[in-house]
C-alpha cells in the first residue's frame, strides 16, 4: 500500500490465543486522496491467492465514496 502514498500508521491485529495475524489490517494514510486511490485500485486484487476487500474503517467515508459490500 506504500505505492499509494505515505503511511501514517499500520496495524496487524493478532489473535491472542494463537499469536497469528487475524487476516486483516488497518492502514492509515497521511492524505485522504491517497486512501481513496488505494481503495479504488486494490479492491478485489489477489493477494496470496485470495481477493482483497478494501474499505473505509471507523470513520465515515467522504461523500460520494463507494463502500465495500460483500
Helices and strands as residue ranges (DSSP letters): G 2-4, E 7-11, E 26-29, H 32-42, E 46-47, E 50-51
